[in-house]
């Protein structure tokens, strides 16, 4: 990969969406800590979006609190007086406790302050899921609409999948929506898939290593929707040396080799990089037209083809506001359930490896669309909000869940952990988290260069 080959416009849109999404998540999370701390008369020294080592992009002191924006976009924080946190302010902790300090408050109040951020993220996720459901409803391609079946990529052909097959079952789970087969295989640790081939149901066993490779490929390389290729747009970046392409043209050949479906075209044009290729189309159902197009060093020619939703049709389910409430809440809990089950696989499955599943801010940012799409943006924001809540409530020192665990211990036993113990626990947790972040970042950088 070269820097010139990167679509920087797309990257910029992804970065902007990432920053906006996590600004919302972090601000509301920290607002939960801030509001409950003020409610219990704690002094809040800082309220920061992003981290601010050495300097801040912006800061302003209002009353006793400094509000600011840091320059490291990995989170944010609220600094509450008398609390062992990321600042590791040991000098403050050496002083006698003051009434406005966190450590002076009853354990139940400290517990509420610590879980308030997680609570805010859960509420935000539920609200967004409900709103998305109400505004956009459910929109998907039903499996029964796959009249051309799927086309088998390398992983698919290894298990006996053929072009034109339809995958109808993963083990005993019926597939209803296009695009859910791969994730269902992984999360269920499936042993087989059942296909419909010309009306006959055939069970294909999944060999050892299949799930591992599918997970490593991020669900790619298995099967894709098969459909005829119809030109939908010709982007400004497209270089057409001779002839022309118009919206509605049907691709029938590439370099004089027949093309019936997208699978044919993909295989024929697969190795075309820094080359010219001749696309033959049928126009208005009767005229044959040739166009010589240039492929760049990534194999792109910037010809847009009609999407599967337009060719195959979609199922749209609309909801009233009151119908959207239970439906949106169900989506929220289903998202959390899938995440927890996937996380469990890291410890229980021999096929799912940490090195293939873990990702840093690069992976998170790459999840956003390269074009601005509000439905996609809010959906990802809701997903990340519920996942952020879950991760933060884990009983790990330095996370909200770790602090909450110590408060629960104090409520049950009546014994408060010493400040020295809390300092060491915070230090251990920070080292663990920073090490994990560095490892995830290293994996993402390795994937980029690979």
Secondary structure, 3 states (H helix, E strand, C coil): CCHHHCCHHHHHHHHHHHHHHHHHHHHHHHHHHHHHHHHCCCCEEEEEEEECCCCCCEEEEECCEEEEECCEEEEEEEEECCCCCCCCCHHHHHCCCCCCCHHHCCHHHHHHHHHHHHHHHHHHHHHHHHHHHHHHCEEECEHHHCCCCEEECHHHHHCCCCCCCEEEEECCEECCECCCHHHHHHHHCCCEEEEEECCEEEEEECCCCHHHHHHHCCCCCCEEECCCCEEEEECCCCCEEECCCCCCCEEEEECCEECCCHHHHHHHHCCCCCEEEEEEEEECCCEEEEEEEEECCCCCCCEEECCHHHHHCCEEECCCHHHHHHHHHHHHHHHHHHHHHHHHHHHHCCCCCHHHHCCCHHHHHHCCCCCCCHHHHHHHHHHHHHHHHHHHHCCCCCCHHHHHHHHHHHHHHCCCCCHHHHHHHHHHHHHHHHHHHHHHHHHHHHHHHC
